Amino acid sequence: MFKIVVGVNDRDEALDALRLAREIAAVEGAEVIAAAAFEYYAADVMTLAYPEAQRVFYEAVEKRAESALAGVPYTLTRLTDSPAHGLQHLAEAEKADLIVLGSTHRG
């Protein structure tokens, strides 16, 4: 089966990646694996204690994935590595056919 790994976070740029993954999955009948890595140094969460910031982040990610991937079966995975390394390791382990990413907030 065709497998798609899609990187997701709590930023709006992730919506583009999720929507593209949904469209490709619908056409290909692909399995979608949405993957997120929590980064505590993001300015918008540094005011929160680590566990609370992590909870807020993953709640936002789950809502975003649920909304953007509506109608397509998917799994949501929490990466334990940096986003780049985590996505690479996940794609290799899952033998993914495609990795879908949105642009970063840095451009």
N, C-alpha and C positions, 0 to 999 in steps of 0.2 A: 504494500500500500504506500502511496505517496505521503511523505511526512513533511510538515512545515513547522519550523520552530520560529516563533515570533517574539521579539523582545518587547516588553511592556514595562512602563513605569507610571508614575502618577502625573505626568505632564501631558499636555494636549498633543504634542508631537507623536505620542504613542498611538493615538487614535488612527492616524493614517496607516501605520503599519498593521494594526489590528484589522482595519477595514480591507486592506489589500489582501491580507492572509485569508480573511473570510471569503472574499470574491474568488480567489484562486482555489480554496478548499471546496467551494460550492461547485466549481467547474470540474475539478479533478477528483472529487470525492475523497479529498485528502484528510488525514488526521492532523489536527492542529495542537501544538504544544505551546502555550503561552508561558513565557519565562520572565521572572522579575528578580532583580537583585537590589536589596535595600542598601542605600548609600546614606549614612548618617550625616555626612558633612554637608548635605544640601542645606542651603541657608534657610529654607522654609520650615525645616524640622529641628534645627539645632536648639531652638528654645524649649523643646520638649525633652523629657528624660528618654533615654534610649528605648526602653520597652514600649513606652507610649508612642514615640515617633515611629517605631517599627509597626505597631498595630495600626496607626493612622495610615501609613504608607500602604500596607497590604490590603486594608479595607478599600482604599481608593483604587488600587490596582484591580481587585476583584470586581468592583462595580464597573470599572472601565471595560474590562474583558467581557463581562457578562453582557453589557450593553452592545459593544461593538461586534461581538462574535455571535450575536443572537441568530439562532437557526442553524448553527454549525456546531457539531460536537467538538469539544476541546477539553484539554486538561490544563490546569494552572500549576506551574512548578515554581518553587522558591529556590533561587540559586544561592549557593553559599560562597561563591567566589565573586570577583569583580564582574560587572556586566559582560565585558568582552571575553574574558576567560571562561566565565560560566556558560555563556551561549555557545562558545566553541566546544567546550567539553560536552555539553548536553547534545549538541548536534552530532558530534562524533559518536557518543554513546547510543543515541537513538537512530543513527544512520539516516539522518534527515536529508531530504532531497533539496531543501531550500531553507534559507534563513532570511526572515523579513525584519527590517529595522526601519524606524522612523528617523528623521533628522534629530540632531541634538539641540539643546537649547543654546549651544554655543555657535550654531550655524553650520 
